[in-house]
Amino acid sequence: MPIGEVTITLDDVAALLLFLVVGAFHSFEQLNVDDVVDLLMELLEVSAGDARAETIRCNGSYVRLSWLRDMYELKIEACAWIIAA
């Protein structure tokens, strides 16, 4: 969209597909930065330094979508299909 990143919400899905949404939403447990760095190293095969730098830039256990897209493109260029998937 020309205004930036937008996501579809559960309310949007319910309105479009006429699903009744009831019950409690799942609440995710906050990961600590060390666990996130370990996951990034294992699943995306990035270096500890790159993973740590990204979490520092995001002030916590987060990564930017643009960074994730860049990692995806690097893995595609390297023909690392399983990692990209």
PyMOL Python script that loads the backbone (N, CA, C, O; Angstrom):
from pymol import cmd

cmd.read_pdbstr("""\
ATOM      1  N   MET A   1       0.843  -1.172   0.000  1.00  0.00           N
ATOM      2  CA  MET A   1       0.000   0.000   0.000  1.00  0.00           C
ATOM      3  C   MET A   1       0.895   1.245   0.000  1.00  0.00           C
ATOM      4  O   MET A   1       2.011   1.204   0.519  1.00  0.00           O
ATOM      5  N   PRO A   2       0.423   2.323  -0.566  1.00  0.00           N
ATOM      6  CA  PRO A   2       1.256   3.524  -0.634  1.00  0.00           C
ATOM      7  C   PRO A   2       1.487   4.206   0.712  1.00  0.00           C
ATOM      8  O   PRO A   2       2.336   5.093   0.802  1.00  0.00           O
ATOM      9  N   ILE A   3       0.764   3.825   1.750  1.00  0.00           N
ATOM     10  CA  ILE A   3       0.910   4.496   3.042  1.00  0.00           C
ATOM     11  C   ILE A   3       1.844   3.757   3.990  1.00  0.00           C
ATOM     12  O   ILE A   3       2.074   4.233   5.102  1.00  0.00           O
ATOM     13  N   GLY A   4       2.388   2.615   3.594  1.00  0.00           N
ATOM     14  CA  GLY A   4       3.293   1.877   4.468  1.00  0.00           C
ATOM     15  C   GLY A   4       2.803   0.470   4.713  1.00  0.00           C
ATOM     16  O   GLY A   4       1.928  -0.031   4.007  1.00  0.00           O
ATOM     17  N   GLU A   5       3.375  -0.161   5.719  1.00  0.00           N
ATOM     18  CA  GLU A   5       3.021  -1.540   6.025  1.00  0.00           C
ATOM     19  C   GLU A   5       1.682  -1.602   6.748  1.00  0.00           C
ATOM     20  O   GLU A   5       1.427  -0.844   7.684  1.00  0.00           O
ATOM     21  N   VAL A   6       0.843  -2.510   6.301  1.00  0.00           N
ATOM     22  CA  VAL A   6      -0.473  -2.709   6.902  1.00  0.00           C
ATOM     23  C   VAL A   6      -0.668  -4.209   7.062  1.00  0.00           C
ATOM     24  O   VAL A   6      -0.206  -4.986   6.227  1.00  0.00           O
ATOM     25  N   THR A   7      -1.331  -4.613   8.102  1.00  0.00           N
ATOM     26  CA  THR A   7      -1.579  -6.030   8.308  1.00  0.00           C
ATOM     27  C   THR A   7      -3.069  -6.289   8.442  1.00  0.00           C
ATOM     28  O   THR A   7      -3.828  -5.406   8.845  1.00  0.00           O
ATOM     29  N   ILE A   8      -3.479  -7.485   8.109  1.00  0.00           N
ATOM     30  CA  ILE A   8      -4.869  -7.897   8.255  1.00  0.00           C
ATOM     31  C   ILE A   8      -5.060  -8.375   9.685  1.00  0.00           C
ATOM     32  O   ILE A   8      -4.271  -9.174  10.190  1.00  0.00           O
ATOM     33  N   THR A   9      -6.086  -7.893  10.323  1.00  0.00           N
ATOM     34  CA  THR A   9      -6.355  -8.283  11.707  1.00  0.00           C
ATOM     35  C   THR A   9      -7.371  -9.415  11.747  1.00  0.00           C
ATOM     36  O   THR A   9      -8.024  -9.714  10.747  1.00  0.00           O
ATOM     37  N   LEU A  10      -7.495 -10.031  12.894  1.00  0.00           N
ATOM     38  CA  LEU A  10      -8.489 -11.080  13.078  1.00  0.00           C
ATOM     39  C   LEU A  10      -9.897 -10.528  12.887  1.00  0.00           C
ATOM     40  O   LEU A  10     -10.778 -11.226  12.386  1.00  0.00           O
ATOM     41  N   ASP A  11     -10.104  -9.293  13.279  1.00  0.00           N
ATOM     42  CA  ASP A  11     -11.400  -8.650  13.081  1.00  0.00           C
ATOM     43  C   ASP A  11     -11.712  -8.501  11.587  1.00  0.00           C
ATOM     44  O   ASP A  11     -12.858  -8.674  11.173  1.00  0.00           O
ATOM     45  N   ASP A  12     -10.702  -8.183  10.786  1.00  0.00           N
ATOM     46  CA  ASP A  12     -10.884  -8.092   9.333  1.00  0.00           C
ATOM     47  C   ASP A  12     -11.298  -9.438   8.756  1.00  0.00           C
ATOM     48  O   ASP A  12     -12.214  -9.513   7.937  1.00  0.00           O
ATOM     49  N   VAL A  13     -10.627 -10.492   9.180  1.00  0.00           N
ATOM     50  CA  VAL A  13     -10.956 -11.834   8.695  1.00  0.00           C
ATOM     51  C   VAL A  13     -12.385 -12.196   9.071  1.00  0.00           C
ATOM     52  O   VAL A  13     -13.133 -12.733   8.254  1.00  0.00           O
ATOM     53  N   ALA A  14     -12.762 -11.899  10.312  1.00  0.00           N
ATOM     54  CA  ALA A  14     -14.118 -12.212  10.765  1.00  0.00           C
ATOM     55  C   ALA A  14     -15.153 -11.470   9.933  1.00  0.00           C
ATOM     56  O   ALA A  14     -16.183 -12.043   9.580  1.00  0.00           O
ATOM     57  N   ALA A  15     -14.895 -10.198   9.612  1.00  0.00           N
ATOM     58  CA  ALA A  15     -15.840  -9.402   8.836  1.00  0.00           C
ATOM     59  C   ALA A  15     -15.916  -9.873   7.390  1.00  0.00           C
ATOM     60  O   ALA A  15     -17.004  -9.930   6.816  1.00  0.00           O
ATOM     61  N   LEU A  16     -14.777 -10.211   6.797  1.00  0.00           N
ATOM     62  CA  LEU A  16     -14.755 -10.608   5.388  1.00  0.00           C
ATOM     63  C   LEU A  16     -15.298 -12.015   5.161  1.00  0.00           C
ATOM     64  O   LEU A  16     -16.000 -12.256   4.180  1.00  0.00           O
ATOM     65  N   LEU A  17     -14.982 -12.934   6.048  1.00  0.00           N
ATOM     66  CA  LEU A  17     -15.375 -14.330   5.867  1.00  0.00           C
ATOM     67  C   LEU A  17     -16.590 -14.734   6.693  1.00  0.00           C
ATOM     68  O   LEU A  17     -17.033 -15.881   6.641  1.00  0.00           O
ATOM     69  N   LEU A  18     -17.119 -13.791   7.449  1.00  0.00           N
ATOM     70  CA  LEU A  18     -18.293 -14.009   8.295  1.00  0.00           C
ATOM     71  C   LEU A  18     -18.071 -15.132   9.311  1.00  0.00           C
ATOM     72  O   LEU A  18     -18.973 -15.918   9.600  1.00  0.00           O
ATOM     73  N   PHE A  19     -16.842 -15.188   9.847  1.00  0.00           N
ATOM     74  CA  PHE A  19     -16.526 -16.125  10.918  1.00  0.00           C
ATOM     75  C   PHE A  19     -16.839 -15.483  12.246  1.00  0.00           C
ATOM     76  O   PHE A  19     -16.632 -14.284  12.435  1.00  0.00           O
ATOM     77  N   LEU A  20     -17.333 -16.278  13.154  1.00  0.00           N
ATOM     78  CA  LEU A  20     -17.548 -15.808  14.511  1.00  0.00           C
ATOM     79  C   LEU A  20     -16.254 -16.034  15.296  1.00  0.00           C
ATOM     80  O   LEU A  20     -15.774 -17.162  15.409  1.00  0.00           O
ATOM     81  N   VAL A  21     -15.711 -14.968  15.823  1.00  0.00           N
ATOM     82  CA  VAL A  21     -14.462 -15.059  16.582  1.00  0.00           C
ATOM     83  C   VAL A  21     -14.811 -14.938  18.054  1.00  0.00           C
ATOM     84  O   VAL A  21     -15.259 -13.888  18.516  1.00  0.00           O
ATOM     85  N   VAL A  22     -14.600 -16.027  18.788  1.00  0.00           N
ATOM     86  CA  VAL A  22     -14.897 -16.036  20.222  1.00  0.00           C
ATOM     87  C   VAL A  22     -13.725 -16.670  20.960  1.00  0.00           C
ATOM     88  O   VAL A  22     -12.901 -17.367  20.366  1.00  0.00           O
ATOM     89  N   GLY A  23     -13.667 -16.422  22.230  1.00  0.00           N
ATOM     90  CA  GLY A  23     -12.628 -17.033  23.039  1.00  0.00           C
ATOM     91  C   GLY A  23     -11.468 -16.087  23.293  1.00  0.00           C
ATOM     92  O   GLY A  23     -11.453 -14.946  22.831  1.00  0.00           O
ATOM     93  N   ALA A  24     -10.518 -16.583  24.025  1.00  0.00           N
ATOM     94  CA  ALA A  24      -9.358 -15.783  24.402  1.00  0.00           C
ATOM     95  C   ALA A  24      -8.302 -15.862  23.312  1.00  0.00           C
ATOM     96  O   ALA A  24      -8.102 -16.909  22.696  1.00  0.00           O
ATOM     97  N   PHE A  25      -7.637 -14.752  23.086  1.00  0.00           N
ATOM     98  CA  PHE A  25      -6.520 -14.729  22.151  1.00  0.00           C
ATOM     99  C   PHE A  25      -5.310 -15.369  22.813  1.00  0.00           C
ATOM    100  O   PHE A  25      -5.202 -15.400  24.039  1.00  0.00           O
ATOM    101  N   HIS A  26      -4.430 -15.863  22.014  1.00  0.00           N
ATOM    102  CA  HIS A  26      -3.190 -16.424  22.540  1.00  0.00           C
ATOM    103  C   HIS A  26      -2.250 -15.280  22.912  1.00  0.00           C
ATOM    104  O   HIS A  26      -2.086 -14.329  22.148  1.00  0.00           O
ATOM    105  N   SER A  27      -1.655 -15.376  24.048  1.00  0.00           N
ATOM    106  CA  SER A  27      -0.671 -14.361  24.434  1.00  0.00           C
ATOM    107  C   SER A  27       0.708 -15.012  24.403  1.00  0.00           C
ATOM    108  O   SER A  27       0.926 -16.065  25.004  1.00  0.00           O
ATOM    109  N   PHE A  28       1.618 -14.381  23.707  1.00  0.00           N
ATOM    110  CA  PHE A  28       2.949 -14.928  23.547  1.00  0.00           C
ATOM    111  C   PHE A  28       3.844 -14.494  24.696  1.00  0.00           C
ATOM    112  O   PHE A  28       3.756 -13.372  25.193  1.00  0.00           O
ATOM    113  N   GLU A  29       4.689 -15.395  25.093  1.00  0.00           N
ATOM    114  CA  GLU A  29       5.647 -15.107  26.148  1.00  0.00           C
ATOM    115  C   GLU A  29       6.817 -14.321  25.547  1.00  0.00           C
ATOM    116  O   GLU A  29       7.353 -14.692  24.503  1.00  0.00           O
ATOM    117  N   GLN A  30       7.199 -13.250  26.205  1.00  0.00           N
ATOM    118  CA  GLN A  30       8.302 -12.418  25.740  1.00  0.00           C
ATOM    119  C   GLN A  30       9.612 -13.194  25.818  1.00  0.00           C
ATOM    120  O   GLN A  30       9.954 -13.737  26.869  1.00  0.00           O
ATOM    121  N   LEU A  31      10.339 -13.245  24.714  1.00  0.00           N
ATOM    122  CA  LEU A  31      11.643 -13.894  24.695  1.00  0.00           C
ATOM    123  C   LEU A  31      12.707 -12.901  25.135  1.00  0.00           C
ATOM    124  O   LEU A  31      12.570 -11.699  24.911  1.00  0.00           O
ATOM    125  N   ASN A  32      13.757 -13.396  25.756  1.00  0.00           N
ATOM    126  CA  ASN A  32      14.849 -12.494  26.072  1.00  0.00           C
ATOM    127  C   ASN A  32      15.781 -12.406  24.860  1.00  0.00           C
ATOM    128  O   ASN A  32      15.724 -13.246  23.962  1.00  0.00           O
ATOM    129  N   VAL A  33      16.611 -11.413  24.844  1.00  0.00           N
ATOM    130  CA  VAL A  33      17.454 -11.123  23.686  1.00  0.00           C
ATOM    131  C   VAL A  33      18.393 -12.287  23.372  1.00  0.00           C
ATOM    132  O   VAL A  33      18.616 -12.596  22.202  1.00  0.00           O
ATOM    133  N   ASP A  34      18.941 -12.930  24.388  1.00  0.00           N
ATOM    134  CA  ASP A  34      19.855 -14.051  24.149  1.00  0.00           C
ATOM    135  C   ASP A  34      19.160 -15.196  23.425  1.00  0.00           C
ATOM    136  O   ASP A  34      19.746 -15.818  22.539  1.00  0.00           O
ATOM    137  N   ASP A  35      17.912 -15.479  23.798  1.00  0.00           N
ATOM    138  CA  ASP A  35      17.148 -16.533  23.119  1.00  0.00           C
ATOM    139  C   ASP A  35      16.875 -16.158  21.662  1.00  0.00           C
ATOM    140  O   ASP A  35      16.935 -17.009  20.775  1.00  0.00           O
ATOM    141  N   VAL A  36      16.576 -14.883  21.421  1.00  0.00           N
ATOM    142  CA  VAL A  36      16.321 -14.417  20.055  1.00  0.00           C
ATOM    143  C   VAL A  36      17.586 -14.538  19.216  1.00  0.00           C
ATOM    144  O   VAL A  36      17.527 -14.991  18.072  1.00  0.00           O
ATOM    145  N   VAL A  37      18.713 -14.144  19.761  1.00  0.00           N
ATOM    146  CA  VAL A  37      19.991 -14.260  19.042  1.00  0.00           C
ATOM    147  C   VAL A  37      20.263 -15.719  18.709  1.00  0.00           C
ATOM    148  O   VAL A  37      20.668 -16.031  17.589  1.00  0.00           O
ATOM    149  N   ASP A  38      20.045 -16.619  19.666  1.00  0.00           N
ATOM    150  CA  ASP A  38      20.235 -18.049  19.413  1.00  0.00           C
ATOM    151  C   ASP A  38      19.325 -18.558  18.310  1.00  0.00           C
ATOM    152  O   ASP A  38      19.762 -19.327  17.454  1.00  0.00           O
ATOM    153  N   LEU A  39      18.058 -18.139  18.317  1.00  0.00           N
ATOM    154  CA  LEU A  39      17.110 -18.556  17.280  1.00  0.00           C
ATOM    155  C   LEU A  39      17.511 -18.033  15.910  1.00  0.00           C
ATOM    156  O   LEU A  39      17.433 -18.759  14.919  1.00  0.00           O
ATOM    157  N   LEU A  40      17.939 -16.777  15.850  1.00  0.00           N
ATOM    158  CA  LEU A  40      18.369 -16.206  14.572  1.00  0.00           C
ATOM    159  C   LEU A  40      19.595 -16.936  14.036  1.00  0.00           C
ATOM    160  O   LEU A  40      19.701 -17.183  12.834  1.00  0.00           O
ATOM    161  N   MET A  41      20.510 -17.276  14.920  1.00  0.00           N
ATOM    162  CA  MET A  41      21.710 -17.998  14.502  1.00  0.00           C
ATOM    163  C   MET A  41      21.355 -19.394  13.995  1.00  0.00           C
ATOM    164  O   MET A  41      21.897 -19.851  12.989  1.00  0.00           O
ATOM    165  N   GLU A  42      20.444 -20.069  14.695  1.00  0.00           N
ATOM    166  CA  GLU A  42      20.071 -21.436  14.319  1.00  0.00           C
ATOM    167  C   GLU A  42      19.207 -21.483  13.069  1.00  0.00           C
ATOM    168  O   GLU A  42      19.482 -22.262  12.157  1.00  0.00           O
ATOM    169  N   LEU A  43      18.173 -20.663  13.015  1.00  0.00           N
ATOM    170  CA  LEU A  43      17.192 -20.760  11.937  1.00  0.00           C
ATOM    171  C   LEU A  43      17.577 -19.993  10.678  1.00  0.00           C
ATOM    172  O   LEU A  43      17.290 -20.442   9.569  1.00  0.00           O
ATOM    173  N   LEU A  44      18.221 -18.847  10.836  1.00  0.00           N
ATOM    174  CA  LEU A  44      18.601 -18.046   9.670  1.00  0.00           C
ATOM    175  C   LEU A  44      20.081 -18.155   9.344  1.00  0.00           C
ATOM    176  O   LEU A  44      20.551 -17.628   8.335  1.00  0.00           O
ATOM    177  N   GLU A  45      20.804 -18.842  10.210  1.00  0.00           N
ATOM    178  CA  GLU A  45      22.250 -19.013  10.049  1.00  0.00           C
ATOM    179  C   GLU A  45      22.969 -17.682   9.852  1.00  0.00           C
ATOM    180  O   GLU A  45      23.822 -17.546   8.975  1.00  0.00           O
ATOM    181  N   VAL A  46      22.611 -16.704  10.681  1.00  0.00           N
ATOM    182  CA  VAL A  46      23.333 -15.428  10.690  1.00  0.00           C
ATOM    183  C   VAL A  46      24.354 -15.488  11.816  1.00  0.00           C
ATOM    184  O   VAL A  46      24.239 -16.303  12.731  1.00  0.00           O
ATOM    185  N   SER A  47      25.341 -14.627  11.742  1.00  0.00           N
ATOM    186  CA  SER A  47      26.371 -14.621  12.783  1.00  0.00           C
ATOM    187  C   SER A  47      25.794 -14.040  14.081  1.00  0.00           C
ATOM    188  O   SER A  47      24.799 -13.316  14.076  1.00  0.00           O
ATOM    189  N   ALA A  48      26.446 -14.379  15.170  1.00  0.00           N
ATOM    190  CA  ALA A  48      26.022 -13.850  16.463  1.00  0.00           C
ATOM    191  C   ALA A  48      26.114 -12.328  16.474  1.00  0.00           C
ATOM    192  O   ALA A  48      25.259 -11.652  17.047  1.00  0.00           O
ATOM    193  N   GLY A  49      27.149 -11.796  15.842  1.00  0.00           N
ATOM    194  CA  GLY A  49      27.323 -10.343  15.793  1.00  0.00           C
ATOM    195  C   GLY A  49      26.207  -9.646  15.027  1.00  0.00           C
ATOM    196  O   GLY A  49      25.707  -8.610  15.464  1.00  0.00           O
ATOM    197  N   ASP A  50      25.809 -10.214  13.878  1.00  0.00           N
ATOM    198  CA  ASP A  50      24.718  -9.623  13.091  1.00  0.00           C
ATOM    199  C   ASP A  50      23.390  -9.694  13.842  1.00  0.00           C
ATOM    200  O   ASP A  50      22.617  -8.736  13.853  1.00  0.00           O
ATOM    201  N   ALA A  51      23.137 -10.845  14.469  1.00  0.00           N
ATOM    202  CA  ALA A  51      21.893 -11.006  15.225  1.00  0.00           C
ATOM    203  C   ALA A  51      21.856 -10.056  16.415  1.00  0.00           C
ATOM    204  O   ALA A  51      20.833  -9.424  16.677  1.00  0.00           O
ATOM    205  N   ARG A  52      22.961  -9.956  17.127  1.00  0.00           N
ATOM    206  CA  ARG A  52      23.029  -9.070  18.296  1.00  0.00           C
ATOM    207  C   ARG A  52      22.885  -7.607  17.865  1.00  0.00           C
ATOM    208  O   ARG A  52      22.200  -6.832  18.533  1.00  0.00           O
ATOM    209  N   ALA A  53      23.526  -7.222  16.753  1.00  0.00           N
ATOM    210  CA  ALA A  53      23.433  -5.840  16.271  1.00  0.00           C
ATOM    211  C   ALA A  53      22.003  -5.475  15.912  1.00  0.00           C
ATOM    212  O   ALA A  53      21.563  -4.355  16.170  1.00  0.00           O
ATOM    213  N   GLU A  54      21.274  -6.415  15.317  1.00  0.00           N
ATOM    214  CA  GLU A  54      19.878  -6.131  14.944  1.00  0.00           C
ATOM    215  C   GLU A  54      19.000  -5.984  16.177  1.00  0.00           C
ATOM    216  O   GLU A  54      18.157  -5.088  16.228  1.00  0.00           O
ATOM    217  N   THR A  55      19.182  -6.848  17.171  1.00  0.00           N
ATOM    218  CA  THR A  55      18.360  -6.727  18.378  1.00  0.00           C
ATOM    219  C   THR A  55      18.694  -5.451  19.146  1.00  0.00           C
ATOM    220  O   THR A  55      17.814  -4.846  19.757  1.00  0.00           O
ATOM    221  N   ILE A  56      19.963  -5.041  19.118  1.00  0.00           N
ATOM    222  CA  ILE A  56      20.341  -3.770  19.762  1.00  0.00           C
ATOM    223  C   ILE A  56      19.680  -2.608  19.033  1.00  0.00           C
ATOM    224  O   ILE A  56      19.157  -1.687  19.662  1.00  0.00           O
ATOM    225  N   ARG A  57      19.707  -2.655  17.714  1.00  0.00           N
ATOM    226  CA  ARG A  57      19.085  -1.583  16.929  1.00  0.00           C
ATOM    227  C   ARG A  57      17.586  -1.482  17.210  1.00  0.00           C
ATOM    228  O   ARG A  57      17.013  -0.393  17.178  1.00  0.00           O
ATOM    229  N   CYS A  58      16.954  -2.629  17.487  1.00  0.00           N
ATOM    230  CA  CYS A  58      15.510  -2.645  17.743  1.00  0.00           C
ATOM    231  C   CYS A  58      15.170  -2.503  19.228  1.00  0.00           C
ATOM    232  O   CYS A  58      14.001  -2.569  19.607  1.00  0.00           O
ATOM    233  N   ASN A  59      16.181  -2.310  20.061  1.00  0.00           N
ATOM    234  CA  ASN A  59      15.980  -2.111  21.507  1.00  0.00           C
ATOM    235  C   ASN A  59      15.246  -3.262  22.183  1.00  0.00           C
ATOM    236  O   ASN A  59      14.332  -3.040  22.978  1.00  0.00           O
ATOM    237  N   GLY A  60      15.637  -4.465  21.876  1.00  0.00           N
ATOM    238  CA  GLY A  60      15.001  -5.593  22.556  1.00  0.00           C
ATOM    239  C   GLY A  60      15.013  -6.840  21.701  1.00  0.00           C
ATOM    240  O   GLY A  60      15.822  -6.973  20.783  1.00  0.00           O
ATOM    241  N   SER A  61      14.126  -7.732  22.004  1.00  0.00           N
ATOM    242  CA  SER A  61      14.079  -9.032  21.332  1.00  0.00           C
ATOM    243  C   SER A  61      13.226  -8.966  20.068  1.00  0.00           C
ATOM    244  O   SER A  61      12.273  -9.729  19.909  1.00  0.00           O
ATOM    245  N   TYR A  62      13.580  -8.046  19.175  1.00  0.00           N
ATOM    246  CA  TYR A  62      12.835  -7.827  17.941  1.00  0.00           C
ATOM    247  C   TYR A  62      13.802  -7.714  16.769  1.00  0.00           C
ATOM    248  O   TYR A  62      14.993  -7.463  16.951  1.00  0.00           O
ATOM    249  N   VAL A  63      13.272  -7.904  15.569  1.00  0.00           N
ATOM    250  CA  VAL A  63      14.007  -7.604  14.342  1.00  0.00           C
ATOM    251  C   VAL A  63      13.072  -6.819  13.433  1.00  0.00           C
ATOM    252  O   VAL A  63      11.850  -6.948  13.509  1.00  0.00           O
ATOM    253  N   ARG A  64      13.670  -6.009  12.578  1.00  0.00           N
ATOM    254  CA  ARG A  64      12.865  -5.243  11.621  1.00  0.00           C
ATOM    255  C   ARG A  64      12.480  -6.119  10.444  1.00  0.00           C
ATOM    256  O   ARG A  64      13.234  -7.014  10.063  1.00  0.00           O
ATOM    257  N   LEU A  65      11.314  -5.869   9.864  1.00  0.00           N
ATOM    258  CA  LEU A  65      10.869  -6.599   8.694  1.00  0.00           C
ATOM    259  C   LEU A  65      11.831  -6.372   7.531  1.00  0.00           C
ATOM    260  O   LEU A  65      12.090  -7.294   6.758  1.00  0.00           O
ATOM    261  N   SER A  66      12.359  -5.165   7.398  1.00  0.00           N
ATOM    262  CA  SER A  66      13.310  -4.880   6.320  1.00  0.00           C
ATOM    263  C   SER A  66      14.589  -5.696   6.490  1.00  0.00           C
ATOM    264  O   SER A  66      15.157  -6.158   5.502  1.00  0.00           O
ATOM    265  N   TRP A  67      15.052  -5.880   7.732  1.00  0.00           N
ATOM    266  CA  TRP A  67      16.239  -6.701   7.985  1.00  0.00           C
ATOM    267  C   TRP A  67      15.954  -8.152   7.624  1.00  0.00           C
ATOM    268  O   TRP A  67      16.784  -8.823   7.011  1.00  0.00           O
ATOM    269  N   LEU A  68      14.774  -8.632   8.010  1.00  0.00           N
ATOM    270  CA  LEU A  68      14.392 -10.001   7.703  1.00  0.00           C
ATOM    271  C   LEU A  68      14.305 -10.214   6.192  1.00  0.00           C
ATOM    272  O   LEU A  68      14.716 -11.258   5.684  1.00  0.00           O
ATOM    273  N   ARG A  69      13.775  -9.231   5.479  1.00  0.00           N
ATOM    274  CA  ARG A  69      13.704  -9.308   4.021  1.00  0.00           C
ATOM    275  C   ARG A  69      15.108  -9.332   3.409  1.00  0.00           C
ATOM    276  O   ARG A  69      15.363 -10.076   2.463  1.00  0.00           O
ATOM    277  N   ASP A  70      16.002  -8.528   3.943  1.00  0.00           N
ATOM    278  CA  ASP A  70      17.383  -8.524   3.461  1.00  0.00           C
ATOM    279  C   ASP A  70      18.051  -9.882   3.682  1.00  0.00           C
ATOM    280  O   ASP A  70      18.764 -10.372   2.806  1.00  0.00           O
ATOM    281  N   MET A  71      17.825 -10.488   4.841  1.00  0.00           N
ATOM    282  CA  MET A  71      18.381 -11.810   5.119  1.00  0.00           C
ATOM    283  C   MET A  71      17.811 -12.842   4.152  1.00  0.00           C
ATOM    284  O   MET A  71      18.532 -13.717   3.673  1.00  0.00           O
ATOM    285  N   TYR A  72      16.522 -12.739   3.871  1.00  0.00           N
ATOM    286  CA  TYR A  72      15.868 -13.641   2.923  1.00  0.00           C
ATOM    287  C   TYR A  72      16.513 -13.519   1.547  1.00  0.00           C
ATOM    288  O   TYR A  72      16.832 -14.527   0.916  1.00  0.00           O
ATOM    289  N   GLU A  73      16.701 -12.304   1.090  1.00  0.00           N
ATOM    290  CA  GLU A  73      17.295 -12.088  -0.233  1.00  0.00           C
ATOM    291  C   GLU A  73      18.729 -12.608  -0.289  1.00  0.00           C
ATOM    292  O   GLU A  73      19.148 -13.157  -1.307  1.00  0.00           O
ATOM    293  N   LEU A  74      19.484 -12.440   0.797  1.00  0.00           N
ATOM    294  CA  LEU A  74      20.843 -12.978   0.840  1.00  0.00           C
ATOM    295  C   LEU A  74      20.843 -14.501   0.760  1.00  0.00           C
ATOM    296  O   LEU A  74      21.684 -15.093   0.084  1.00  0.00           O
ATOM    297  N   LYS A  75      19.906 -15.128   1.446  1.00  0.00           N
ATOM    298  CA  LYS A  75      19.823 -16.587   1.420  1.00  0.00           C
ATOM    299  C   LYS A  75      19.396 -17.082   0.044  1.00  0.00           C
ATOM    300  O   LYS A  75      19.870 -18.128  -0.401  1.00  0.00           O
ATOM    301  N   ILE A  76      18.520 -16.365  -0.633  1.00  0.00           N
ATOM    302  CA  ILE A  76      18.110 -16.733  -1.991  1.00  0.00           C
ATOM    303  C   ILE A  76      19.299 -16.622  -2.935  1.00  0.00           C
ATOM    304  O   ILE A  76      19.535 -17.518  -3.745  1.00  0.00           O
ATOM    305  N   GLU A  77      20.048 -15.530  -2.835  1.00  0.00           N
ATOM    306  CA  GLU A  77      21.231 -15.352  -3.684  1.00  0.00           C
ATOM    307  C   GLU A  77      22.261 -16.456  -3.462  1.00  0.00           C
ATOM    308  O   GLU A  77      22.956 -16.865  -4.392  1.00  0.00           O
ATOM    309  N   ALA A  78      22.351 -16.934  -2.221  1.00  0.00           N
ATOM    310  CA  ALA A  78      23.309 -17.991  -1.887  1.00  0.00           C
ATOM    311  C   ALA A  78      22.743 -19.391  -2.151  1.00  0.00           C
ATOM    312  O   ALA A  78      23.396 -20.392  -1.858  1.00  0.00           O
ATOM    313  N   CYS A  79      21.525 -19.456  -2.704  1.00  0.00           N
ATOM    314  CA  CYS A  79      20.841 -20.733  -2.971  1.00  0.00           C
ATOM    315  C   CYS A  79      20.641 -21.561  -1.701  1.00  0.00           C
ATOM    316  O   CYS A  79      20.653 -22.791  -1.749  1.00  0.00           O
ATOM    317  N   ALA A  80      20.462 -20.894  -0.583  1.00  0.00           N
ATOM    318  CA  ALA A  80      20.180 -21.564   0.687  1.00  0.00           C
ATOM    319  C   ALA A  80      18.661 -21.680   0.828  1.00  0.00           C
ATOM    320  O   ALA A  80      18.039 -20.978   1.626  1.00  0.00           O
ATOM    321  N   TRP A  81      18.084 -22.577   0.039  1.00  0.00           N
ATOM    322  CA  TRP A  81      16.625 -22.655  -0.093  1.00  0.00           C
ATOM    323  C   TRP A  81      15.928 -23.038   1.203  1.00  0.00           C
ATOM    324  O   TRP A  81      14.874 -22.486   1.517  1.00  0.00           O
ATOM    325  N   ILE A  82      16.484 -23.960   1.951  1.00  0.00           N
ATOM    326  CA  ILE A  82      15.827 -24.394   3.197  1.00  0.00           C
ATOM    327  C   ILE A  82      15.786 -23.261   4.198  1.00  0.00           C
ATOM    328  O   ILE A  82      14.773 -23.059   4.866  1.00  0.00           O
ATOM    329  N   ILE A  83      16.872 -22.523   4.308  1.00  0.00           N
ATOM    330  CA  ILE A  83      16.904 -21.390   5.228  1.00  0.00           C
ATOM    331  C   ILE A  83      15.925 -20.310   4.786  1.00  0.00           C
ATOM    332  O   ILE A  83      15.221 -19.732   5.614  1.00  0.00           O
ATOM    333  N   ALA A  84      15.878 -20.038   3.489  1.00  0.00           N
ATOM    334  CA  ALA A  84      14.964 -19.022   2.968  1.00  0.00           C
ATOM    335  C   ALA A  84      13.517 -19.409   3.203  1.00  0.00           C
ATOM    336  O   ALA A  84      12.673 -18.558   3.483  1.00  0.00           O
ATOM    337  N   ALA A  85      13.236 -20.693   3.089  1.00  0.00           N
ATOM    338  CA  ALA A  85      11.849 -21.156   3.303  1.00  0.00           C
ATOM    339  C   ALA A  85      11.481 -21.034   4.757  1.00  0.00           C
ATOM    340  O   ALA A  85      10.361 -21.371   5.141  1.00  0.00           O
TER     341      ALA A  85
END
""", "prot")
cmd.dss("prot")
cmd.show_as("cartoon", "prot")
cmd.util.cbc("prot")
cmd.orient("prot")
